[in-house]
Amino acid sequence: MEKDLLAMTGTIEKEKERILRACDDCVSHPGKFEGEPIYSPYFYELSLNGMGELVGEGNEQAFELEALDFYLFSELEGVELILTWQDEAGFHYARPTTRAQLDELEAQEG
């Protein structure tokens, strides 16, 4: 059992490294994620799978952070939500936010 647990832990670490390399590649080269935080492509992928909560009338989505998000991106420690959106040129953005800020944004759009 201990060997199985160690093997699984190694697999999880390899998957984390793969995700971080892919995200880093996206944000460090020209394209829709250029110059964005490393977690921007990750939340973009989640949005394509319908994981975000649509916000207001625009194309913004909010993501409540879970243990996996904190495991992958330690810089998100203490962050409540991530708000994502795309501009007219197709660039994708992701920013930390709070429930209060999100409620205020929805009130302004509503």
Phi and psi restraints in degrees (range 20) as a CNS / XPLOR table:
assign (resid 1 and name C) (resid 2 and name N)
       (resid 2 and name CA) (resid 2 and name C) 1.0 -62.5 20.0 2
assign (resid 2 and name N) (resid 2 and name CA)
       (resid 2 and name C) (resid 3 and name N) 1.0 -40.5 20.0 2
assign (resid 2 and name C) (resid 3 and name N)
       (resid 3 and name CA) (resid 3 and name C) 1.0 -62.4 20.0 2
assign (resid 3 and name N) (resid 3 and name CA)
       (resid 3 and name C) (resid 4 and name N) 1.0 -41.9 20.0 2
assign (resid 3 and name C) (resid 4 and name N)
       (resid 4 and name CA) (resid 4 and name C) 1.0 -61.9 20.0 2
assign (resid 4 and name N) (resid 4 and name CA)
       (resid 4 and name C) (resid 5 and name N) 1.0 -42.2 20.0 2
assign (resid 4 and name C) (resid 5 and name N)
       (resid 5 and name CA) (resid 5 and name C) 1.0 -64.8 20.0 2
assign (resid 5 and name N) (resid 5 and name CA)
       (resid 5 and name C) (resid 6 and name N) 1.0 -42.6 20.0 2
assign (resid 5 and name C) (resid 6 and name N)
       (resid 6 and name CA) (resid 6 and name C) 1.0 -65.1 20.0 2
assign (resid 6 and name N) (resid 6 and name CA)
       (resid 6 and name C) (resid 7 and name N) 1.0 -40.2 20.0 2
assign (resid 6 and name C) (resid 7 and name N)
       (resid 7 and name CA) (resid 7 and name C) 1.0 -63.9 20.0 2
assign (resid 7 and name N) (resid 7 and name CA)
       (resid 7 and name C) (resid 8 and name N) 1.0 -41.9 20.0 2
assign (resid 7 and name C) (resid 8 and name N)
       (resid 8 and name CA) (resid 8 and name C) 1.0 -65.0 20.0 2
assign (resid 8 and name N) (resid 8 and name CA)
       (resid 8 and name C) (resid 9 and name N) 1.0 -40.7 20.0 2
assign (resid 8 and name C) (resid 9 and name N)
       (resid 9 and name CA) (resid 9 and name C) 1.0 -62.1 20.0 2
assign (resid 9 and name N) (resid 9 and name CA)
       (resid 9 and name C) (resid 10 and name N) 1.0 -41.8 20.0 2
assign (resid 9 and name C) (resid 10 and name N)
       (resid 10 and name CA) (resid 10 and name C) 1.0 -62.8 20.0 2
assign (resid 10 and name N) (resid 10 and name CA)
       (resid 10 and name C) (resid 11 and name N) 1.0 -38.8 20.0 2
assign (resid 10 and name C) (resid 11 and name N)
       (resid 11 and name CA) (resid 11 and name C) 1.0 -65.7 20.0 2
assign (resid 11 and name N) (resid 11 and name CA)
       (resid 11 and name C) (resid 12 and name N) 1.0 -41.8 20.0 2
assign (resid 11 and name C) (resid 12 and name N)
       (resid 12 and name CA) (resid 12 and name C) 1.0 -63.5 20.0 2
assign (resid 12 and name N) (resid 12 and name CA)
       (resid 12 and name C) (resid 13 and name N) 1.0 -43.4 20.0 2
assign (resid 12 and name C) (resid 13 and name N)
       (resid 13 and name CA) (resid 13 and name C) 1.0 -63.0 20.0 2
assign (resid 13 and name N) (resid 13 and name CA)
       (resid 13 and name C) (resid 14 and name N) 1.0 -40.1 20.0 2
assign (resid 13 and name C) (resid 14 and name N)
       (resid 14 and name CA) (resid 14 and name C) 1.0 -64.4 20.0 2
assign (resid 14 and name N) (resid 14 and name CA)
       (resid 14 and name C) (resid 15 and name N) 1.0 -39.9 20.0 2
assign (resid 14 and name C) (resid 15 and name N)
       (resid 15 and name CA) (resid 15 and name C) 1.0 -65.5 20.0 2
assign (resid 15 and name N) (resid 15 and name CA)
       (resid 15 and name C) (resid 16 and name N) 1.0 -40.4 20.0 2
assign (resid 15 and name C) (resid 16 and name N)
       (resid 16 and name CA) (resid 16 and name C) 1.0 -60.7 20.0 2
assign (resid 16 and name N) (resid 16 and name CA)
       (resid 16 and name C) (resid 17 and name N) 1.0 -46.1 20.0 2
assign (resid 16 and name C) (resid 17 and name N)
       (resid 17 and name CA) (resid 17 and name C) 1.0 -61.1 20.0 2
assign (resid 17 and name N) (resid 17 and name CA)
       (resid 17 and name C) (resid 18 and name N) 1.0 -40.2 20.0 2
assign (resid 17 and name C) (resid 18 and name N)
       (resid 18 and name CA) (resid 18 and name C) 1.0 -63.0 20.0 2
assign (resid 18 and name N) (resid 18 and name CA)
       (resid 18 and name C) (resid 19 and name N) 1.0 -45.1 20.0 2
assign (resid 18 and name C) (resid 19 and name N)
       (resid 19 and name CA) (resid 19 and name C) 1.0 -63.8 20.0 2
assign (resid 19 and name N) (resid 19 and name CA)
       (resid 19 and name C) (resid 20 and name N) 1.0 -45.2 20.0 2
assign (resid 19 and name C) (resid 20 and name N)
       (resid 20 and name CA) (resid 20 and name C) 1.0 -65.6 20.0 2
assign (resid 20 and name N) (resid 20 and name CA)
       (resid 20 and name C) (resid 21 and name N) 1.0 -38.8 20.0 2
assign (resid 20 and name C) (resid 21 and name N)
       (resid 21 and name CA) (resid 21 and name C) 1.0 -63.3 20.0 2
assign (resid 21 and name N) (resid 21 and name CA)
       (resid 21 and name C) (resid 22 and name N) 1.0 -44.5 20.0 2
assign (resid 21 and name C) (resid 22 and name N)
       (resid 22 and name CA) (resid 22 and name C) 1.0 -63.2 20.0 2
assign (resid 22 and name N) (resid 22 and name CA)
       (resid 22 and name C) (resid 23 and name N) 1.0 -44.2 20.0 2
assign (resid 22 and name C) (resid 23 and name N)
       (resid 23 and name CA) (resid 23 and name C) 1.0 -65.5 20.0 2
assign (resid 23 and name N) (resid 23 and name CA)
       (resid 23 and name C) (resid 24 and name N) 1.0 -43.1 20.0 2
assign (resid 23 and name C) (resid 24 and name N)
       (resid 24 and name CA) (resid 24 and name C) 1.0 -62.1 20.0 2
assign (resid 24 and name N) (resid 24 and name CA)
       (resid 24 and name C) (resid 25 and name N) 1.0 -39.7 20.0 2
assign (resid 24 and name C) (resid 25 and name N)
       (resid 25 and name CA) (resid 25 and name C) 1.0 -61.6 20.0 2
assign (resid 25 and name N) (resid 25 and name CA)
       (resid 25 and name C) (resid 26 and name N) 1.0 -41.2 20.0 2
assign (resid 25 and name C) (resid 26 and name N)
       (resid 26 and name CA) (resid 26 and name C) 1.0 -64.9 20.0 2
assign (resid 26 and name N) (resid 26 and name CA)
       (resid 26 and name C) (resid 27 and name N) 1.0 -43.1 20.0 2
assign (resid 26 and name C) (resid 27 and name N)
       (resid 27 and name CA) (resid 27 and name C) 1.0 -83.2 20.0 2
assign (resid 27 and name N) (resid 27 and name CA)
       (resid 27 and name C) (resid 28 and name N) 1.0 -14.7 20.0 2
assign (resid 27 and name C) (resid 28 and name N)
       (resid 28 and name CA) (resid 28 and name C) 1.0 -101.2 20.0 2
assign (resid 28 and name N) (resid 28 and name CA)
       (resid 28 and name C) (resid 29 and name N) 1.0 4.5 20.0 2
assign (resid 28 and name C) (resid 29 and name N)
       (resid 29 and name CA) (resid 29 and name C) 1.0 -125.9 20.0 2
assign (resid 29 and name N) (resid 29 and name CA)
       (resid 29 and name C) (resid 30 and name N) 1.0 157.8 20.0 2
assign (resid 29 and name C) (resid 30 and name N)
       (resid 30 and name CA) (resid 30 and name C) 1.0 -56.0 20.0 2
assign (resid 30 and name N) (resid 30 and name CA)
       (resid 30 and name C) (resid 31 and name N) 1.0 140.3 20.0 2
assign (resid 30 and name C) (resid 31 and name N)
       (resid 31 and name CA) (resid 31 and name C) 1.0 150.2 20.0 2
assign (resid 31 and name N) (resid 31 and name CA)
       (resid 31 and name C) (resid 32 and name N) 1.0 -168.8 20.0 2
assign (resid 31 and name C) (resid 32 and name N)
       (resid 32 and name CA) (resid 32 and name C) 1.0 -65.5 20.0 2
assign (resid 32 and name N) (resid 32 and name CA)
       (resid 32 and name C) (resid 33 and name N) 1.0 -16.9 20.0 2
assign (resid 32 and name C) (resid 33 and name N)
       (resid 33 and name CA) (resid 33 and name C) 1.0 -111.2 20.0 2
assign (resid 33 and name N) (resid 33 and name CA)
       (resid 33 and name C) (resid 34 and name N) 1.0 3.5 20.0 2
assign (resid 33 and name C) (resid 34 and name N)
       (resid 34 and name CA) (resid 34 and name C) 1.0 -51.9 20.0 2
assign (resid 34 and name N) (resid 34 and name CA)
       (resid 34 and name C) (resid 35 and name N) 1.0 125.6 20.0 2
assign (resid 34 and name C) (resid 35 and name N)
       (resid 35 and name CA) (resid 35 and name C) 1.0 78.3 20.0 2
assign (resid 35 and name N) (resid 35 and name CA)
       (resid 35 and name C) (resid 36 and name N) 1.0 0.8 20.0 2
assign (resid 35 and name C) (resid 36 and name N)
       (resid 36 and name CA) (resid 36 and name C) 1.0 -82.9 20.0 2
assign (resid 36 and name N) (resid 36 and name CA)
       (resid 36 and name C) (resid 37 and name N) 1.0 164.3 20.0 2
assign (resid 36 and name C) (resid 37 and name N)
       (resid 37 and name CA) (resid 37 and name C) 1.0 -59.7 20.0 2
assign (resid 37 and name N) (resid 37 and name CA)
       (resid 37 and name C) (resid 38 and name N) 1.0 152.6 20.0 2
assign (resid 37 and name C) (resid 38 and name N)
       (resid 38 and name CA) (resid 38 and name C) 1.0 -58.1 20.0 2
assign (resid 38 and name N) (resid 38 and name CA)
       (resid 38 and name C) (resid 39 and name N) 1.0 -24.7 20.0 2
assign (resid 38 and name C) (resid 39 and name N)
       (resid 39 and name CA) (resid 39 and name C) 1.0 -84.6 20.0 2
assign (resid 39 and name N) (resid 39 and name CA)
       (resid 39 and name C) (resid 40 and name N) 1.0 -6.3 20.0 2
assign (resid 39 and name C) (resid 40 and name N)
       (resid 40 and name CA) (resid 40 and name C) 1.0 -59.0 20.0 2
assign (resid 40 and name N) (resid 40 and name CA)
       (resid 40 and name C) (resid 41 and name N) 1.0 -48.8 20.0 2
assign (resid 40 and name C) (resid 41 and name N)
       (resid 41 and name CA) (resid 41 and name C) 1.0 -63.7 20.0 2
assign (resid 41 and name N) (resid 41 and name CA)
       (resid 41 and name C) (resid 42 and name N) 1.0 -32.2 20.0 2
assign (resid 41 and name C) (resid 42 and name N)
       (resid 42 and name CA) (resid 42 and name C) 1.0 -61.7 20.0 2
assign (resid 42 and name N) (resid 42 and name CA)
       (resid 42 and name C) (resid 43 and name N) 1.0 -48.1 20.0 2
assign (resid 42 and name C) (resid 43 and name N)
       (resid 43 and name CA) (resid 43 and name C) 1.0 -72.4 20.0 2
assign (resid 43 and name N) (resid 43 and name CA)
       (resid 43 and name C) (resid 44 and name N) 1.0 -27.2 20.0 2
assign (resid 43 and name C) (resid 44 and name N)
       (resid 44 and name CA) (resid 44 and name C) 1.0 -61.4 20.0 2
assign (resid 44 and name N) (resid 44 and name CA)
       (resid 44 and name C) (resid 45 and name N) 1.0 -47.2 20.0 2
assign (resid 44 and name C) (resid 45 and name N)
       (resid 45 and name CA) (resid 45 and name C) 1.0 -60.1 20.0 2
assign (resid 45 and name N) (resid 45 and name CA)
       (resid 45 and name C) (resid 46 and name N) 1.0 -41.9 20.0 2
assign (resid 45 and name C) (resid 46 and name N)
       (resid 46 and name CA) (resid 46 and name C) 1.0 -61.4 20.0 2
assign (resid 46 and name N) (resid 46 and name CA)
       (resid 46 and name C) (resid 47 and name N) 1.0 -39.1 20.0 2
assign (resid 46 and name C) (resid 47 and name N)
       (resid 47 and name CA) (resid 47 and name C) 1.0 -65.2 20.0 2
assign (resid 47 and name N) (resid 47 and name CA)
       (resid 47 and name C) (resid 48 and name N) 1.0 -35.4 20.0 2
assign (resid 47 and name C) (resid 48 and name N)
       (resid 48 and name CA) (resid 48 and name C) 1.0 -65.0 20.0 2
assign (resid 48 and name N) (resid 48 and name CA)
       (resid 48 and name C) (resid 49 and name N) 1.0 -25.0 20.0 2
assign (resid 48 and name C) (resid 49 and name N)
       (resid 49 and name CA) (resid 49 and name C) 1.0 -95.4 20.0 2
assign (resid 49 and name N) (resid 49 and name CA)
       (resid 49 and name C) (resid 50 and name N) 1.0 12.7 20.0 2
assign (resid 49 and name C) (resid 50 and name N)
       (resid 50 and name CA) (resid 50 and name C) 1.0 71.9 20.0 2
assign (resid 50 and name N) (resid 50 and name CA)
       (resid 50 and name C) (resid 51 and name N) 1.0 24.3 20.0 2
assign (resid 50 and name C) (resid 51 and name N)
       (resid 51 and name CA) (resid 51 and name C) 1.0 -84.0 20.0 2
assign (resid 51 and name N) (resid 51 and name CA)
       (resid 51 and name C) (resid 52 and name N) 1.0 -18.4 20.0 2
assign (resid 51 and name C) (resid 52 and name N)
       (resid 52 and name CA) (resid 52 and name C) 1.0 -88.7 20.0 2
assign (resid 52 and name N) (resid 52 and name CA)
       (resid 52 and name C) (resid 53 and name N) 1.0 164.3 20.0 2
assign (resid 52 and name C) (resid 53 and name N)
       (resid 53 and name CA) (resid 53 and name C) 1.0 -99.8 20.0 2
assign (resid 53 and name N) (resid 53 and name CA)
       (resid 53 and name C) (resid 54 and name N) 1.0 120.7 20.0 2
assign (resid 53 and name C) (resid 54 and name N)
       (resid 54 and name CA) (resid 54 and name C) 1.0 -62.9 20.0 2
assign (resid 54 and name N) (resid 54 and name CA)
       (resid 54 and name C) (resid 55 and name N) 1.0 139.3 20.0 2
assign (resid 54 and name C) (resid 55 and name N)
       (resid 55 and name CA) (resid 55 and name C) 1.0 -121.6 20.0 2
assign (resid 55 and name N) (resid 55 and name CA)
       (resid 55 and name C) (resid 56 and name N) 1.0 130.1 20.0 2
assign (resid 55 and name C) (resid 56 and name N)
       (resid 56 and name CA) (resid 56 and name C) 1.0 60.3 20.0 2
assign (resid 56 and name N) (resid 56 and name CA)
       (resid 56 and name C) (resid 57 and name N) 1.0 -151.2 20.0 2
assign (resid 56 and name C) (resid 57 and name N)
       (resid 57 and name CA) (resid 57 and name C) 1.0 -101.8 20.0 2
assign (resid 57 and name N) (resid 57 and name CA)
       (resid 57 and name C) (resid 58 and name N) 1.0 -7.3 20.0 2
assign (resid 57 and name C) (resid 58 and name N)
       (resid 58 and name CA) (resid 58 and name C) 1.0 -88.0 20.0 2
assign (resid 58 and name N) (resid 58 and name CA)
       (resid 58 and name C) (resid 59 and name N) 1.0 -153.6 20.0 2
assign (resid 58 and name C) (resid 59 and name N)
       (resid 59 and name CA) (resid 59 and name C) 1.0 -104.5 20.0 2
assign (resid 59 and name N) (resid 59 and name CA)
       (resid 59 and name C) (resid 60 and name N) 1.0 22.5 20.0 2
assign (resid 59 and name C) (resid 60 and name N)
       (resid 60 and name CA) (resid 60 and name C) 1.0 -79.5 20.0 2
assign (resid 60 and name N) (resid 60 and name CA)
       (resid 60 and name C) (resid 61 and name N) 1.0 145.1 20.0 2
assign (resid 60 and name C) (resid 61 and name N)
       (resid 61 and name CA) (resid 61 and name C) 1.0 -132.3 20.0 2
assign (resid 61 and name N) (resid 61 and name CA)
       (resid 61 and name C) (resid 62 and name N) 1.0 144.4 20.0 2
assign (resid 61 and name C) (resid 62 and name N)
       (resid 62 and name CA) (resid 62 and name C) 1.0 -113.0 20.0 2
assign (resid 62 and name N) (resid 62 and name CA)
       (resid 62 and name C) (resid 63 and name N) 1.0 142.4 20.0 2
assign (resid 62 and name C) (resid 63 and name N)
       (resid 63 and name CA) (resid 63 and name C) 1.0 -125.3 20.0 2
assign (resid 63 and name N) (resid 63 and name CA)
       (resid 63 and name C) (resid 64 and name N) 1.0 120.9 20.0 2
assign (resid 63 and name C) (resid 64 and name N)
       (resid 64 and name CA) (resid 64 and name C) 1.0 -77.4 20.0 2
assign (resid 64 and name N) (resid 64 and name CA)
       (resid 64 and name C) (resid 65 and name N) 1.0 130.2 20.0 2
assign (resid 64 and name C) (resid 65 and name N)
       (resid 65 and name CA) (resid 65 and name C) 1.0 -77.6 20.0 2
assign (resid 65 and name N) (resid 65 and name CA)
       (resid 65 and name C) (resid 66 and name N) 1.0 144.0 20.0 2
assign (resid 65 and name C) (resid 66 and name N)
       (resid 66 and name CA) (resid 66 and name C) 1.0 -122.6 20.0 2
assign (resid 66 and name N) (resid 66 and name CA)
       (resid 66 and name C) (resid 67 and name N) 1.0 173.9 20.0 2
assign (resid 66 and name C) (resid 67 and name N)
       (resid 67 and name CA) (resid 67 and name C) 1.0 -54.9 20.0 2
assign (resid 67 and name N) (resid 67 and name CA)
       (resid 67 and name C) (resid 68 and name N) 1.0 -40.2 20.0 2
assign (resid 67 and name C) (resid 68 and name N)
       (resid 68 and name CA) (resid 68 and name C) 1.0 -62.1 20.0 2
assign (resid 68 and name N) (resid 68 and name CA)
       (resid 68 and name C) (resid 69 and name N) 1.0 -39.9 20.0 2
assign (resid 68 and name C) (resid 69 and name N)
       (resid 69 and name CA) (resid 69 and name C) 1.0 -61.8 20.0 2
assign (resid 69 and name N) (resid 69 and name CA)
       (resid 69 and name C) (resid 70 and name N) 1.0 -42.9 20.0 2
assign (resid 69 and name C) (resid 70 and name N)
       (resid 70 and name CA) (resid 70 and name C) 1.0 -68.9 20.0 2
assign (resid 70 and name N) (resid 70 and name CA)
       (resid 70 and name C) (resid 71 and name N) 1.0 -35.3 20.0 2
assign (resid 70 and name C) (resid 71 and name N)
       (resid 71 and name CA) (resid 71 and name C) 1.0 -63.9 20.0 2
assign (resid 71 and name N) (resid 71 and name CA)
       (resid 71 and name C) (resid 72 and name N) 1.0 -44.2 20.0 2
assign (resid 71 and name C) (resid 72 and name N)
       (resid 72 and name CA) (resid 72 and name C) 1.0 -72.5 20.0 2
assign (resid 72 and name N) (resid 72 and name CA)
       (resid 72 and name C) (resid 73 and name N) 1.0 -39.6 20.0 2
assign (resid 72 and name C) (resid 73 and name N)
       (resid 73 and name CA) (resid 73 and name C) 1.0 -128.2 20.0 2
assign (resid 73 and name N) (resid 73 and name CA)
       (resid 73 and name C) (resid 74 and name N) 1.0 90.6 20.0 2
assign (resid 73 and name C) (resid 74 and name N)
       (resid 74 and name CA) (resid 74 and name C) 1.0 -61.8 20.0 2
assign (resid 74 and name N) (resid 74 and name CA)
       (resid 74 and name C) (resid 75 and name N) 1.0 -23.6 20.0 2
assign (resid 74 and name C) (resid 75 and name N)
       (resid 75 and name CA) (resid 75 and name C) 1.0 -67.4 20.0 2
assign (resid 75 and name N) (resid 75 and name CA)
       (resid 75 and name C) (resid 76 and name N) 1.0 -11.8 20.0 2
assign (resid 75 and name C) (resid 76 and name N)
       (resid 76 and name CA) (resid 76 and name C) 1.0 -88.0 20.0 2
assign (resid 76 and name N) (resid 76 and name CA)
       (resid 76 and name C) (resid 77 and name N) 1.0 -1.3 20.0 2
assign (resid 76 and name C) (resid 77 and name N)
       (resid 77 and name CA) (resid 77 and name C) 1.0 -53.5 20.0 2
assign (resid 77 and name N) (resid 77 and name CA)
       (resid 77 and name C) (resid 78 and name N) 1.0 128.0 20.0 2
assign (resid 77 and name C) (resid 78 and name N)
       (resid 78 and name CA) (resid 78 and name C) 1.0 88.5 20.0 2
assign (resid 78 and name N) (resid 78 and name CA)
       (resid 78 and name C) (resid 79 and name N) 1.0 -6.1 20.0 2
assign (resid 78 and name C) (resid 79 and name N)
       (resid 79 and name CA) (resid 79 and name C) 1.0 -86.1 20.0 2
assign (resid 79 and name N) (resid 79 and name CA)
       (resid 79 and name C) (resid 80 and name N) 1.0 139.5 20.0 2
assign (resid 79 and name C) (resid 80 and name N)
       (resid 80 and name CA) (resid 80 and name C) 1.0 -89.2 20.0 2
assign (resid 80 and name N) (resid 80 and name CA)
       (resid 80 and name C) (resid 81 and name N) 1.0 -47.7 20.0 2
assign (resid 80 and name C) (resid 81 and name N)
       (resid 81 and name CA) (resid 81 and name C) 1.0 -140.9 20.0 2
assign (resid 81 and name N) (resid 81 and name CA)
       (resid 81 and name C) (resid 82 and name N) 1.0 158.2 20.0 2
assign (resid 81 and name C) (resid 82 and name N)
       (resid 82 and name CA) (resid 82 and name C) 1.0 -117.6 20.0 2
assign (resid 82 and name N) (resid 82 and name CA)
       (resid 82 and name C) (resid 83 and name N) 1.0 131.1 20.0 2
assign (resid 82 and name C) (resid 83 and name N)
       (resid 83 and name CA) (resid 83 and name C) 1.0 -106.0 20.0 2
assign (resid 83 and name N) (resid 83 and name CA)
       (resid 83 and name C) (resid 84 and name N) 1.0 128.6 20.0 2
assign (resid 83 and name C) (resid 84 and name N)
       (resid 84 and name CA) (resid 84 and name C) 1.0 -122.3 20.0 2
assign (resid 84 and name N) (resid 84 and name CA)
       (resid 84 and name C) (resid 85 and name N) 1.0 154.4 20.0 2
assign (resid 84 and name C) (resid 85 and name N)
       (resid 85 and name CA) (resid 85 and name C) 1.0 -164.1 20.0 2
assign (resid 85 and name N) (resid 85 and name CA)
       (resid 85 and name C) (resid 86 and name N) 1.0 165.7 20.0 2
assign (resid 85 and name C) (resid 86 and name N)
       (resid 86 and name CA) (resid 86 and name C) 1.0 -122.3 20.0 2
assign (resid 86 and name N) (resid 86 and name CA)
       (resid 86 and name C) (resid 87 and name N) 1.0 145.3 20.0 2
assign (resid 86 and name C) (resid 87 and name N)
       (resid 87 and name CA) (resid 87 and name C) 1.0 -91.4 20.0 2
assign (resid 87 and name N) (resid 87 and name CA)
       (resid 87 and name C) (resid 88 and name N) 1.0 -179.8 20.0 2
assign (resid 87 and name C) (resid 88 and name N)
       (resid 88 and name CA) (resid 88 and name C) 1.0 -62.7 20.0 2
assign (resid 88 and name N) (resid 88 and name CA)
       (resid 88 and name C) (resid 89 and name N) 1.0 -26.4 20.0 2
assign (resid 88 and name C) (resid 89 and name N)
       (resid 89 and name CA) (resid 89 and name C) 1.0 -85.1 20.0 2
assign (resid 89 and name N) (resid 89 and name CA)
       (resid 89 and name C) (resid 90 and name N) 1.0 -3.8 20.0 2
assign (resid 89 and name C) (resid 90 and name N)
       (resid 90 and name CA) (resid 90 and name C) 1.0 93.7 20.0 2
assign (resid 90 and name N) (resid 90 and name CA)
       (resid 90 and name C) (resid 91 and name N) 1.0 4.8 20.0 2
assign (resid 90 and name C) (resid 91 and name N)
       (resid 91 and name CA) (resid 91 and name C) 1.0 -75.4 20.0 2
assign (resid 91 and name N) (resid 91 and name CA)
       (resid 91 and name C) (resid 92 and name N) 1.0 141.4 20.0 2
assign (resid 91 and name C) (resid 92 and name N)
       (resid 92 and name CA) (resid 92 and name C) 1.0 -105.5 20.0 2
assign (resid 92 and name N) (resid 92 and name CA)
       (resid 92 and name C) (resid 93 and name N) 1.0 138.4 20.0 2
assign (resid 92 and name C) (resid 93 and name N)
       (resid 93 and name CA) (resid 93 and name C) 1.0 -127.5 20.0 2
assign (resid 93 and name N) (resid 93 and name CA)
       (resid 93 and name C) (resid 94 and name N) 1.0 147.4 20.0 2
assign (resid 93 and name C) (resid 94 and name N)
       (resid 94 and name CA) (resid 94 and name C) 1.0 -141.3 20.0 2
assign (resid 94 and name N) (resid 94 and name CA)
       (resid 94 and name C) (resid 95 and name N) 1.0 128.1 20.0 2
assign (resid 94 and name C) (resid 95 and name N)
       (resid 95 and name CA) (resid 95 and name C) 1.0 -137.3 20.0 2
assign (resid 95 and name N) (resid 95 and name CA)
       (resid 95 and name C) (resid 96 and name N) 1.0 141.3 20.0 2
assign (resid 95 and name C) (resid 96 and name N)
       (resid 96 and name CA) (resid 96 and name C) 1.0 -64.8 20.0 2
assign (resid 96 and name N) (resid 96 and name CA)
       (resid 96 and name C) (resid 97 and name N) 1.0 145.4 20.0 2
assign (resid 96 and name C) (resid 97 and name N)
       (resid 97 and name CA) (resid 97 and name C) 1.0 -151.0 20.0 2
assign (resid 97 and name N) (resid 97 and name CA)
       (resid 97 and name C) (resid 98 and name N) 1.0 175.8 20.0 2
assign (resid 97 and name C) (resid 98 and name N)
       (resid 98 and name CA) (resid 98 and name C) 1.0 -117.9 20.0 2
assign (resid 98 and name N) (resid 98 and name CA)
       (resid 98 and name C) (resid 99 and name N) 1.0 165.5 20.0 2
assign (resid 98 and name C) (resid 99 and name N)
       (resid 99 and name CA) (resid 99 and name C) 1.0 -61.1 20.0 2
assign (resid 99 and name N) (resid 99 and name CA)
       (resid 99 and name C) (resid 100 and name N) 1.0 -39.8 20.0 2
assign (resid 99 and name C) (resid 100 and name N)
       (resid 100 and name CA) (resid 100 and name C) 1.0 -63.0 20.0 2
assign (resid 100 and name N) (resid 100 and name CA)
       (resid 100 and name C) (resid 101 and name N) 1.0 -42.7 20.0 2
assign (resid 100 and name C) (resid 101 and name N)
       (resid 101 and name CA) (resid 101 and name C) 1.0 -65.3 20.0 2
assign (resid 101 and name N) (resid 101 and name CA)
       (resid 101 and name C) (resid 102 and name N) 1.0 -38.8 20.0 2
assign (resid 101 and name C) (resid 102 and name N)
       (resid 102 and name CA) (resid 102 and name C) 1.0 -65.6 20.0 2
assign (resid 102 and name N) (resid 102 and name CA)
       (resid 102 and name C) (resid 103 and name N) 1.0 -42.9 20.0 2
assign (resid 102 and name C) (resid 103 and name N)
       (resid 103 and name CA) (resid 103 and name C) 1.0 -61.3 20.0 2
assign (resid 103 and name N) (resid 103 and name CA)
       (resid 103 and name C) (resid 104 and name N) 1.0 -40.2 20.0 2
assign (resid 103 and name C) (resid 104 and name N)
       (resid 104 and name CA) (resid 104 and name C) 1.0 -64.6 20.0 2
assign (resid 104 and name N) (resid 104 and name CA)
       (resid 104 and name C) (resid 105 and name N) 1.0 -42.5 20.0 2
assign (resid 104 and name C) (resid 105 and name N)
       (resid 105 and name CA) (resid 105 and name C) 1.0 -61.8 20.0 2
assign (resid 105 and name N) (resid 105 and name CA)
       (resid 105 and name C) (resid 106 and name N) 1.0 -43.9 20.0 2
assign (resid 105 and name C) (resid 106 and name N)
       (resid 106 and name CA) (resid 106 and name C) 1.0 -65.5 20.0 2
assign (resid 106 and name N) (resid 106 and name CA)
       (resid 106 and name C) (resid 107 and name N) 1.0 -36.6 20.0 2
assign (resid 106 and name C) (resid 107 and name N)
       (resid 107 and name CA) (resid 107 and name C) 1.0 -66.2 20.0 2
assign (resid 107 and name N) (resid 107 and name CA)
       (resid 107 and name C) (resid 108 and name N) 1.0 -38.6 20.0 2
assign (resid 107 and name C) (resid 108 and name N)
       (resid 108 and name CA) (resid 108 and name C) 1.0 -66.9 20.0 2
assign (resid 108 and name N) (resid 108 and name CA)
       (resid 108 and name C) (resid 109 and name N) 1.0 -36.3 20.0 2
assign (resid 108 and name C) (resid 109 and name N)
       (resid 109 and name CA) (resid 109 and name C) 1.0 -82.4 20.0 2
assign (resid 109 and name N) (resid 109 and name CA)
       (resid 109 and name C) (resid 110 and name N) 1.0 -22.5 20.0 2
